Amino acid sequence: MSLVELTRDLVSIPSHEDETAAGDFIERWLRRETDADVTRDSVGNVIARKGAGDETLALVGHHDVVEPAESQVASADGNGASEYTVDERDGRLYGRGTADMKGAVAAALLAFRDANPAGELVVASFVGEEIGGVGAQHAIDEGFAPDYAVVGEGSTNYSGPAVTDVAVAHKGRRGSTITAHGTAAHASEADAGDNAIYRATAAVDRVRDLELPSVDVAGETLDGRLTVTEIEGGSAMNVVPARCAFTIDERTVPGERAPLERVADLEGVEWTVDQDLPPMRCEDEAFAQTVLEAATSAQAAEPELVTKPHATDAGWLSQAGTECVIYGPSEPGEAHTEDESVSIDVLERCRETYRRVAEQWPTAR
């Protein structure tokens, strides 16, 4: 089976609400095409292992996708079943999940099958990446702990066109709610109450005054960012509000967080964290360099070590102690779009790079 055929088959399987069928396909393929030790955990992650050694390298992806556009779903057949559409034109495959990230999963599966690994080699396809990395978190909680990982999220066209780079760091995302509490009163006797909106606006001012962390990685500066995104409060035009809340989107950087606890120091103000997707940074320069050399050998361009602006499952793995890099076919602006697509040549490039890394690490150190 060719890489294009495998990608087409995998992309055609709906997996935005239920990843079971896609996981079934991956599990069956691995059992048929390899003699690896294949497992399927209770949430649907598919993990296969082969080779042996003191250190483990994992090729990591996910087989869930975001909801497709109507144009990306074929008409249902007589039994009510439907598939995602997959079209090939101008050297690209079009369809939901081609870029994010079933194409990379297909490349990793073939590389896993064909590689003669230098140590223990793992391929893992997780569920729930698009809803906060629940599959990766479950696998880690159950003992998934590779020493090194190449995560197949997008790293193409970062340093320049037609280049698949190696990302050695990315930002995380922490979503918070700041809630200000006051005392209700009739607006005609406003002094009898404590205005929660006033307390909330004081909290917003403090958010804007906080010093944000930054970190230098691979010749780039990753800056943290805080953005107030929603606000809600009050019950009537003539009532002093007893409650006002606003949300904060925080882009986190490896090693530090914005000191939001200073906002909660204000009277009548509380801070809750709603979501915390960790950032990632590869600290093992030799591993990053090995992947970069494999990437260089697999393409005519000169890839670079770069950073990504958003969170991936690499953040969860990095937080758990795995040294991670990101290397994958998706380009900025492709994922989650109505005309999502991926370059077939870049898929082949990724397959070859994954195989080379598997056969060179850790002996390349």
Buried (B, 14 or more C-beta within 10 A) or exposed (E): BEBBEBBBBBBBBBBBEEBEEBBBBBBEBBEEBBEBEBBBBEBBBBBBBBBEBEEBBBBBBBBBBBEBBEEBBEEEEEEEEBBBBBEBEEEBBBBBBBBBBBBBBBBBBBBBBBBEBBBBBBBBBBBBBBEBBBBBBBBBEBEBEBBBBBBBBBBBBBBEEBBBBBBBBBBBBBBBBBBBBBEBBEEEEEEEBBBBBBBBBBBBEBBEEBEBBEBEBBEEEBEBBBEBEEBEBBEEEEBBBBBBBBBBBBBBBBEEBBEBEBBBEBEBBBBEEEEBBBBBBBEBEEBBBBBBBBBBEBBEBEBBBBBBEBBBBBBBBBBBEBBBBBBBBBBEEBBBBEEBBBBBBBBBBBBBBBBBBBBBBBEBE
